[in-house]
């Protein structure tokens, strides 16, 4: 019999020892204090029994762009996160105001997050393309949980390419600082050559974007990052991979002893290149959507535990940046932080227990561990932050842009019905989403520190 006083007791299905069973999670002062069999004698200021819905760790979304797009911002992105069961975002460093590549810039961003965030935020840094690696330790000490760089020249000022020689220095420096380097892996030369061809010949064909970034461009980028990380004994994370072959290569290097993880995204698990016929520029994403066989192969590998992380890659471009007739006039990326958990878990349920359990790990504990916050985030354990997403697998959700809290004003999942949805989000012991409205306050989110 548990008679300890508790601020909140939440009862539902919890995974313990690989088995899902009804358990009661006790919360006090924002932390989990006990997990036990349900008891009517628990002295709790408030009780919440969700029946046979799942009590999951709050999602740790490993790839969110809050400040990279016009009109979004930390408040809008973290509101969306809260409504989607995301209790921690790993915030990317390629801000419109300038890349987060110095101590001064990351300190300023910390202050902004503390004023604006509805849920918790872990901050990524980046490094300037020429000699920026020298700042890795200082930026880490100022709060960066990791570093993001690109092998493709997306934006020379905000999101510049790191060439192979400089990448060796970056890998050595980030490893020395005890941080993971996350890489956007696409071969710059192949993409630039194919872009020139497709822009000249097929500027109105939405699938020209797919052809401009062929599978070999991703695979060559992945191989470059893997081999340099292997040489430098770095900690590597490969972002938003779209191809089964990329996953297989990463796992081969892992077997050779490389400290490497990889992520994919719900859009690669949901859509294919054929969906461009309807959604056109709204599904312009880098890397691009692939064939149905590739999508199925990604699910096979996720179910088998070979894909570590599923992230949203939340890139909330307003519609005026996505609805142009010419495919290359549109920007790349789509909003997704609010939909990722429901879309991924609902699809995983259809594929069985292994897929569901792997999807849960990929959304929660795996990203937390990779980016150094797994000591307080990503797991339902005593002493951890009481971050909980209640996922009801039988509460269908008709996804509609009008329900989104992002300022983007649209969702690529418009009209989709998921089998389940997030009905409650608890952030450090406080209910911030009750299934119909946001309850949390702006500025209650905190910056999460690397262990």
N, C-alpha and C positions, 0 to 999 in steps of 0.2 A: 504494500500500500504506500503510495507516494503522497506525503502531506506537505512537501515543500511549497512555499508560496511562489506563484508564477504570474507574470504579467499577462501572458497569453498562452493558452494550450490549444494546439491545432491537431486534429485527428483525421487520418486518412491513410491511404496506402503508401507505405515507405519501403524502400528496398534495403533490407538488412541481410547481410551474408548471401547476397545473390537471390533472395526470395522477397517477393512483394507481399507484405502483410499489413494489417491495420495496426498503426502505432500512434502514439500521442507524443508530439514534440512540445517540450516545455521551453518557454522563452522568458528570460528576465534580463533587463538592462541591455536589450538589443542582441543578446547572444543565446545560443542554444544551451540550456542547462541540463537537460535530460531527454532521453528518448525511451519510452516505455510502452508496455501494454496499456490500452485505454483504461482509465480508472475514474469512476464517478466521484472519488474522494479527493481528486486533485484540487488544491486550493488555487484557483486562478481568477484573476480580475476579469478575464474575458475568455470565453471558449468558442472555438470554431470547429465544427465537425462537418467535413466535406463528403462524408459517406465513402463510396468506393472510388472517388477521384484520387489521382496521384498527387502526393506531396513530393515535389522535385526541388533540388537546389535551384535557386534563381539562376537564370541563364547568365553566363559570362560571355558576352558577345565580343569576340576577339577582333572585330574589324568594323569600326564605325567612324564615319566622317561627319562630325557635327558642324565643323566650321570651314569645310572645303567648298560649300555651295551657297549661292545667293539665297538669303531669306530663311535659312534654317537656324543654326545656333544651338548652343548646349541645352537650353531650356526645351526647345521643341524636340530635339533628338532624345533627350532623357524622359520627356513625357511619353513619347512613343515607346521607349524601352519599358517603362513601368507598365504600360497597358499590354505589353507583349510578354510579360514574365521575365524580363531582363532586369537584373538587379545590379549588374556591373557592366559598363561598356569599356572596352579597350579603345581609347580615342586616338585616331590617326593624326599624324603631325603636319599634314600638307594644307595648312590653313590659307584662306584667301589673303589674309593680312601678311602672310609670310611663313615659311617653313619653321617648325619648332626645332631649331638646330643650335641653340645657345642657352646658356644658363638664364639669361635675362628673359628670353622668350618663354621658356618653360615655367619660370616663376610667375610671369604675367598670366599664363594660361591657367595655372593652379588657382590664382586669385579669381579668375573668371568662373571657373568650375565651381568654386566654393560659394559663389553668389547665385549661380544659375541652375545647378543640377538638381533634378528630382530623384535620381538614383546615383549610386557610386560610380566613380570614374577612375580608371588607370590610364596614365598618360604615356603615349609613345613619343619618342624623339626621332629625329632624322639627322643626317650628317651631310654637310655641304660636299659637292662633288670633287673639290680640289683641296685636300688637306683637312677636310672637316673631321676626319677620324680622330684627330688629336683632341677633340672636345668630348669624346665618348665618355670618359670617366667623370668629368665634371657635370655633364648633362645627366648622367645616371645618378650621381649624388644629389642632384637638384630635383629628382623625382621621376625620371624616365624608367619605365619598367622594361623597355626594350627599344629597338630602333627599326625603322622601316626605310628601305631603300628600293629603288627600281632599276632594272636593267634596260628598261625602255624609256625613251625621253618623252614623257607625257606633257610636261610643262617645264620649260627651261628655267623659269624663275621659282616656281612653287614645288614642282615634282620632277626634278632633273634626273637624268640618267647617271648612274655610277658605272664607269667603265671597268673592265675586268681587272686592270692593274690596281685601280683604286679600291675595288672590292676586296682584294687581298688585304689591304691595310685596314679596311672597315671590319672585316671578319676578325682580324687579329686584335683590333682595339676593343670591339664589343665583347669578345671572349674574355679579354683581360679585365674588363669592367664587370664581368659576371652577368652579362645581359644577352638575350637572344636577339639575333638580327632577322627580321622578317623581310622577305624578298618578293617583289613583283617580278615574276620570271617570264619574260618574253624577249626573244632575241631581237635587238633593235634593228640590225641590218636587214633581216628577212622581212620584218614588218614594214619598214620604210620602203623597201623595194616593192612589196606587194600593194602597199597603200597607193603608191604612184600609179601602178597599173590599173587598179580598181577605180581610183578617182577619175582617171582619164577615160575609162571605157564604160563604167557602170555606176555613175554617181547617184542614180535614182533607185537602184536595186538594193533593198535592205540587206539581202544576203551577201552583198559585196563586202560588207563589214566582216562577215565570217571568213570569206576567201582571203581578205587582206591580212588575216592573222591565222594562218594554217596551223594544224597540229604541230608541225615541226618547229614553229616559232616558240611555242610553249616548251616543248621537249628540250630544245637546245638551251633555252634559258634555265630550265630546271637543272640540266646537266652541268652547266657552268657554275651555278650556285652550289650544287652538291660537291663538285670536285674542289672548288676553292675552299669551301667549309671543311672538307676532309683534310686538305693540306694544312689549314690553319687551326684545326681542332676547335672549330667554332661551334656555337649553339645556333642552329639554323631552323627557321620556320618558313615554309613555302606557302605563300598566300594564294587563295582563290584558284586552286587547280581545277581544270575542267576535263581532264583526260585520264582514263584508266592507265594508260602507259606511263604517264607522269607519276601516278600513285605507285606503280610497280617499281619504277626506278628509285623512288624515295625509300621504299621498303627494302630494296636491295642494299642501298647505302647504309640503312639502319642496321642491317645484318652484319655489315662490315665494321660496325662500331661507331658510326657517326651519330652525334646527338642531334637528331633532326625530327621535326614534326611537319605535318602538312594540314592544310585546310581546304575544304570546298565550301560551297554556298548553296542555299536552298534553290536558287534559280538554276543551277546545273543539275540538281536532282529533280526538277519539276518541268522545265521547258527544254525544247530542242530548237535547232536552227529553223525548223519549219514554222515555229510560232512567230517568226518575223513577218510572215505573210499577213498576219492580222495586227500584231502590235508594232510592227515596223521599228521606228527609232527608239521606242520605249524599251525595247529589249537589246539595245546596243550597249554591250557590256564588255569589258576587257578582263581576261580573255573572253572570246565570244562563246555563245551557246554552240553545242556540238550535235552530233547525230543521235537518234534514239538509242542506238547500240552503246554509245558512250555514256549516255545517261544511265542506262541499265547497268553498265559495268561499274559506274561509280557507286550505285546502290549495292551491288554485290560486294564491293570492297569496303564500304562503310559497315555493312552487316557483319563482315568478317573481321572487323577491328583494325583494318589497314588504313583507315582515314581517321586522323586524330581529332580534328576540329571541324565543326560546321559553324560558320559565321555568316552574318547578314551581308557584309560589305555594303552597309547602308550608305548610299550615295544619292541624296535627295535633290536631284536636279528638278527645278520647276518645269512645267510642261513646255514653256517656250523654248527650252533647251533640248527638248526631246521630240517635238512634233513637226520638225521641218521636213519638207519633201525629200531633199537630198540627204541620204543616210549619213554622209560624212559632215554635214552641218550640225548634226546632233552630238551632244556630249555623251560620254560613256558612264554607265552606272544607273542604279535604280534604288529607290527607298526599300527598306526591308526589315528594320529592327523590330517593328511591332508585329510582323507576321511570321518571323523565322521559326519561332518555337512551335506554334500551332501547325504551320505548314509541314515542317519536318517531322514532328512527332506523329501527326495524323497519317502521313504517308508511310512512316516506319511501322505503325501499327498494322497496316495492311500487309506488310512483309514478314510479320512474325516477331516472336519474342527477342531473338538475337538482334534483329534490326532495331527494335525499339530500345533495348538496353544500350546498344552501341550509340544510338542517336542521343540518348540522355547523356552519356559520358561526353560525347563530342560537343555538346552544348553547355556543359557545366564544369565538371572536374578537370577535363583535359585542357581547356584553354586557361583555366585558373592556374593550374600547375605550370603550364608552359611560360606564362608571363609573370611568374614569381609572386602570385597572390593566393596560391593554393593553401596557404597556412590559415586563411580566414574566409576564403570564398570557394564556391563550387562544390561543396559537400555538406551533407546534413550530419554533422558530428558535434558532440559536446565541445564547447569552447569556440566554435566557429560563429561567425556572424549569422544571425537568424534571417537569412535570405531564402525565401520559399516562393516557388511558383506552383499554384494549384492548377493542374491540368486535368480537365474532365473529358475523358475520351468519348463520351456520349452526348456532349453538348455541342451540336453542330454550329458552325460559324459561317455565315454568308458574308464573305469579305467584300467590303465596300469602301471606296475612297472617302466617303463622308464620315466614316468612323476612325479614320487615321488622325493621329495627333501630330504627325510631321507636317511641316509647312509646304512640302512638295506638292500636295494637292492631288496625288494619284497613287496608285499601287499597281504593279504588274500582275497581282493576283486578283484584280477586279473580277467579280462574278464567280470566283471559285468558292466552293463549299468544303470546309475541312470537317473531318469527323469529330474533332474535339477542339477545345479552345482553352486559353488561360482565363480562369474565372476569378482568381485572386492573386495578387502579388504582394509579398511581404518583404520589406527592405529593412534590415537590421531591427526586426521586431515590430515594425510599424506597417500596417496595411496601407499601401499606397494606390492600389487598384482593387475595386470590389466587383469587377465584372461589368459595370455599367458606367462608372465615373472614376476619375482620378481624385484621390484623397490627399496625396502627399503635397508638400509645399515646395516651392522653388527655393533652392539653397539648402535643402536638407541633405542632399547628396554630398559625399565626402570624396576626397582624393585617396585612392588606395595605394599604399606603399609596397614596394617590392620587399620580399622577406630578407 
